[in-house]
Amino acid sequence: MTDYRTLLARTLFVVLVVSTLTVIGTLAFLQFPGWTFSDALYMTIITLSAVGYDEVRPLSDQGRLVAAFLLAGGLTSMGLWFALITSAIVEMDLTNVIRLRKTRRMMMQLKDHIIVCGAGRMGLQVMRELIHAGVPYVVIEQDPDRAEQIRSMGDDILVVEADATRDESLDEARISTARGLIAALPDDMANLFVCLSAKGLRPELEVVARASEEEGIGKLHKAGADHVISPTVTGGSRMAAILLRPQVVSFLDVVTGDEDLKLRLEELAVPADSRLAGQTLSEAQIPDKTGLIVIAIRHAGGDGAFIYNPGPHEQIRANDVLIVLGGPEQIDSLQDAARA
């Protein structure tokens, strides 16, 4: 399809043709006795545009030949101009149709993805984290300009331009097969409605919501949010921690926010058929075989509490969750071992 450079080149070509005809016609009429520059230019313009006004001055046979030439050139130029405009409109509409079909086709194949409601500053940060983690996601954004800005970031970014508080928008984002939902809208009331809609459609779906005001945390929990994040609370805690425990904060920044992913904290679910199930940490030899450090274990079917710095005799059970620290290649090797 025609890109913007081709469209600009065609437009400049038509403008050049019209300008050339205008210059030729003006100079030609100036050759006739008694014609001024104003008369020649005006006669050229009304002839090129085929408006049908009376002749400025009586034309000789030579003048009529010039007028006929300009009339033919003007009609041709107008035809090119209208064709250019029509082509641009059709191709732009066709581009939107093709993009919409491609998006819907990709949506139908989504599974275990994250739905991000809102593409503001927090939503953009969530997108960056999901991209680094390699997790598929869909963005629901109501503002057309912001939605287009998100689409321009990459062809594989899926955007639903709709109101995230409506059930239809969540259905379009494939909430039926989603892994989780993040309500990152700037308004607490809107996030509350998103939580209600999401839990109404998928009660078991894990929902994380943003609370702009501290008072909204409890309301969002009541609306069904499994986790509520308040930038005010977390920001204040972090500011104090930087002064009280600066080295701890620096370490956590490395393992949670390093864009190069040289070191990171990761969670690993142990499948029921994993060879690690039933082994103790000493038998599994995770540090020796992968170089990872096991920070904590959460046993399946327990009270949900973590066992921090587990000892070598701690047994790994099916469906347990291991919290480990290490590089991405080490984490991948443990994941492969857990699935073996």
C-alpha positions in Angstrom: 0.0 0.0 0.0 1.0 3.6 -0.5 3.1 5.1 2.3 3.4 8.7 3.2 6.5 9.3 1.1 4.8 8.1 -2.0 1.7 10.1 -1.3 3.8 13.2 -0.8 5.7 12.6 -4.1 2.4 12.2 -6.0 1.1 15.4 -4.4 4.2 17.4 -5.4 4.0 16.0 -8.9 0.4 17.3 -9.4 1.4 20.7 -7.9 4.3 20.9 -10.2 2.1 20.1 -13.3 -0.4 22.8 -12.3 2.4 25.3 -11.6 4.1 24.6 -15.0 0.8 25.0 -16.9 0.1 28.3 -15.1 3.5 29.7 -16.0 3.2 28.5 -19.6 -0.3 29.9 -20.0 0.5 33.3 -18.5 3.6 33.7 -20.7 1.6 32.6 -23.8 -1.2 35.1 -23.2 1.3 37.9 -22.6 2.4 37.5 -26.3 -0.8 38.8 -27.5 -1.1 42.6 -28.0 -2.8 44.6 -25.2 -2.7 41.8 -22.6 -1.4 42.7 -19.2 0.2 40.3 -16.7 -3.0 40.5 -14.6 -5.1 39.6 -17.6 -2.9 36.8 -18.7 -2.7 35.2 -15.2 -6.4 35.5 -14.6 -7.3 34.0 -18.0 -4.9 31.1 -17.3 -6.4 30.3 -13.9 -10.0 30.4 -15.1 -9.2 28.2 -18.1 -7.2 25.6 -16.0 -10.0 25.4 -13.5 -12.7 25.3 -16.2 -15.0 27.7 -14.3 -16.6 28.9 -17.5 -16.2 32.7 -17.0 -16.2 35.0 -20.1 -12.9 35.7 -21.9 -11.0 38.6 -20.5 -10.2 39.8 -24.0 -11.4 38.6 -27.4 -9.2 35.7 -28.4 -7.6 35.2 -31.8 -7.2 31.7 -33.3 -3.8 31.4 -31.6 -5.4 32.5 -28.3 -8.1 29.8 -28.6 -5.4 27.2 -29.2 -3.6 28.3 -26.0 -6.9 28.2 -24.1 -7.8 24.7 -25.5 -4.3 23.5 -24.4 -4.7 24.9 -20.9 -8.3 23.6 -20.6 -7.1 20.0 -21.5 -4.2 20.3 -19.1 -6.4 21.7 -16.3 -9.0 18.9 -16.7 -6.2 16.3 -16.6 -4.7 17.9 -13.5 -8.0 18.0 -11.7 -8.5 14.3 -12.6 -5.1 13.5 -11.1 -5.9 15.5 -8.0 -9.2 13.9 -7.4 -7.7 10.4 -8.0 -5.0 11.2 -5.6 -7.4 12.3 -2.8 -9.7 9.3 -3.4 -6.7 6.9 -3.4 -5.4 8.3 -0.1 -8.8 8.0 1.6 -9.4 4.5 0.4 -6.0 3.3 1.3 -6.1 4.9 4.8 -9.5 3.2 5.4 -8.1 -0.1 4.1 -5.1 0.2 6.4 -7.4 0.6 9.4 -9.5 -2.4 8.3 -6.5 -4.6 7.8 -5.0 -3.6 11.1 -8.3 -4.2 12.9 -8.6 -7.7 11.3 -5.0 -8.5 12.3 -5.6 -7.4 15.8 -8.8 -9.5 16.2 -7.0 -12.5 14.7 -4.1 -12.1 17.2 -6.7 -11.6 20.0 -8.4 -14.9 19.2 -5.0 -16.7 19.7 -4.3 -15.1 23.1 -4.0 -17.3 26.2 -2.5 -16.7 29.6 -2.1 -13.0 28.9 -2.4 -9.9 31.0 -5.0 -7.3 30.5 -3.8 -3.8 31.2 -6.6 -1.3 31.7 -5.2 2.2 31.1 -2.1 3.4 29.3 -1.1 6.2 31.5 2.3 6.5 33.2 1.7 3.5 35.4 0.2 1.5 32.5 3.2 2.2 30.3 5.5 1.0 33.1 3.5 -2.1 33.4 3.8 -2.7 29.7 7.6 -2.3 29.9 7.8 -4.9 32.6 5.7 -7.3 30.7 7.8 -6.8 27.6 11.0 -7.6 29.5 9.4 -10.7 31.0 8.1 -11.9 27.6 4.5 -12.1 28.9 1.7 -11.4 26.3 -0.7 -8.6 27.1 -3.6 -6.5 25.9 -4.0 -2.8 26.6 -7.5 -1.3 27.0 -7.4 2.5 26.4 -10.3 4.8 25.8 -8.4 7.9 24.6 -8.0 7.6 20.8 -4.7 9.7 20.7 -3.1 7.6 23.5 -4.3 4.4 21.9 -2.7 5.4 18.6 0.5 6.3 20.4 0.6 2.8 22.0 0.0 1.2 18.6 2.9 3.1 17.1 5.3 1.6 19.6 5.2 -1.8 17.8 3.1 -3.8 15.4 2.7 -6.7 17.9 1.1 -4.5 20.6 -2.5 -5.3 21.0 -4.8 -2.3 21.9 -8.5 -2.3 22.5 -9.8 1.2 22.1 -12.7 1.1 24.4 -14.0 1.9 27.9 -12.3 -0.7 30.3 -15.3 -0.5 32.8 -17.6 -2.1 30.3 -18.0 -5.9 30.1 -17.9 -5.8 26.3 -14.4 -4.3 26.4 -13.1 -7.0 28.7 -14.7 -9.7 26.5 -12.9 -8.2 23.5 -9.6 -8.4 25.4 -10.2 -12.1 25.9 -10.8 -12.1 29.6 -12.0 -15.6 29.4 -8.5 -16.9 28.7 -6.5 -14.2 30.5 -4.0 -14.9 33.3 -4.6 -11.7 35.2 -5.8 -8.1 35.0 -4.2 -4.8 36.0 -6.5 -1.9 36.6 -4.2 1.1 36.2 -6.8 3.9 35.4 -6.1 7.3 37.0 -9.5 7.3 38.7 -10.2 5.1 41.7 -13.9 4.9 40.9 -13.1 3.7 37.3 -10.7 1.1 38.7 -13.5 -0.1 41.1 -15.9 -0.6 38.2 -13.2 -2.5 36.3 -12.7 -4.8 39.3 -16.5 -5.4 39.6 -16.8 -6.2 35.9 -13.7 -8.4 35.8 -14.8 -10.5 38.9 -18.3 -10.7 37.5 -17.0 -12.2 34.3 -14.2 -14.3 35.8 -14.4 -14.7 39.6 -11.2 -16.7 39.8 -9.2 -14.1 37.8 -6.3 -12.5 39.7 -6.8 -8.7 39.7 -4.3 -6.0 40.7 -5.7 -2.5 41.0 -4.2 1.0 41.5 -5.5 3.2 44.3 -4.7 6.9 43.9 -6.1 7.7 47.3 -5.3 5.7 50.5 -9.1 5.6 51.2 -9.7 3.7 48.0 -7.6 0.7 49.0 -10.3 -0.9 51.2 -13.0 -0.2 48.6 -11.1 -1.8 45.8 -10.5 -4.9 47.9 -14.2 -5.1 48.6 -14.8 -4.8 44.8 -12.8 -7.9 44.2 -9.2 -6.7 43.7 -6.8 -9.4 45.0 -4.0 -6.8 45.3 -4.1 -3.1 45.6 -1.1 -0.8 44.9 -1.1 2.8 46.1 1.7 4.9 44.6 1.3 7.3 47.6 1.9 4.5 50.2 4.6 2.7 48.3 6.3 5.9 47.2 6.5 7.1 50.8 7.8 3.8 52.1 10.5 3.8 49.4 11.6 7.4 50.1 12.0 6.5 53.8 13.8 3.2 53.0 16.3 5.0 50.8 17.5 7.0 53.8 17.2 4.2 56.4 18.4 1.2 54.3 20.1 2.5 51.2 22.1 -0.6 50.4 19.0 -2.8 50.7 17.1 -0.6 48.3 20.1 -0.6 45.9 20.2 -4.4 45.9 16.4 -4.6 45.3 16.7 -2.2 42.4 19.2 -4.5 40.8 17.1 -7.7 41.2 13.8 -6.2 40.3 14.5 -3.3 38.0 17.7 -4.1 36.1 16.8 -3.7 32.4 19.7 -5.9 31.3 18.3 -8.6 33.6 21.7 -9.6 34.8 20.2 -10.6 38.2 16.6 -11.0 39.2 14.2 -12.5 41.6 11.9 -15.1 40.1 9.2 -17.5 41.2 9.0 -21.0 40.0 5.9 -23.3 40.4 6.8 -26.9 40.8 4.5 -29.1 38.5 2.9 -32.2 40.0 5.0 -34.4 37.7 8.3 -32.6 38.3 11.3 -34.7 39.3 11.9 -32.1 42.0 8.7 -33.0 43.8 9.4 -35.1 46.8 13.1 -34.2 47.0 14.7 -32.1 49.7 16.7 -29.0 48.8 19.8 -31.0 49.6 18.8 -33.8 47.2 17.7 -31.3 44.5 21.1 -29.6 44.7 19.7 -26.4 43.1 22.7 -24.1 44.0 25.2 -26.7 42.7 23.4 -27.5 39.5 22.1 -24.1 38.5 23.9 -21.5 40.7 20.6 -20.2 42.0 19.9 -19.2 45.6 16.6 -20.4 47.0 15.3 -17.5 49.0 11.9 -18.9 50.1 9.4 -21.7 49.6 5.6 -21.5 49.8 4.1 -25.0 50.3 1.0 -25.9 48.4 -2.1 -26.5 50.5 -0.5 -24.7 53.5 -1.5 -21.4 55.2 0.1 -19.4 52.4 3.1 -18.3 54.5 6.6 -18.3 53.0 9.4 -20.3 54.6 12.4 -17.9 54.3 16.0 -19.2 53.9 14.8 -22.8 54.0 17.3 -25.4 55.3 18.7 -28.3 53.3 16.2 -30.8 54.7 13.2 -28.8 53.6 11.2 -30.9 51.2 9.9 -29.6 47.9 6.3 -30.7 47.3 4.2 -30.8 44.1 2.7 -27.4 43.3 5.0 -25.6 45.7 6.4 -22.2 44.7 10.1 -21.5 44.9 11.5 -17.9 45.2 15.0 -17.9 43.7 17.7 -15.4 42.9 20.0 -15.6 39.9 20.5 -14.8 36.3 18.1 -15.5 33.5 20.0 -18.4 32.1 20.2 -20.0 35.6 16.5 -19.5 36.0 15.8 -21.1 32.6 17.9 -24.1 33.5 15.9 -24.6 36.8 12.6 -24.3 34.9 13.8 -27.0 32.4 14.8 -29.2 35.3 11.4 -28.7 37.1 9.6 -29.7 34.0 11.7 -32.8 33.4 
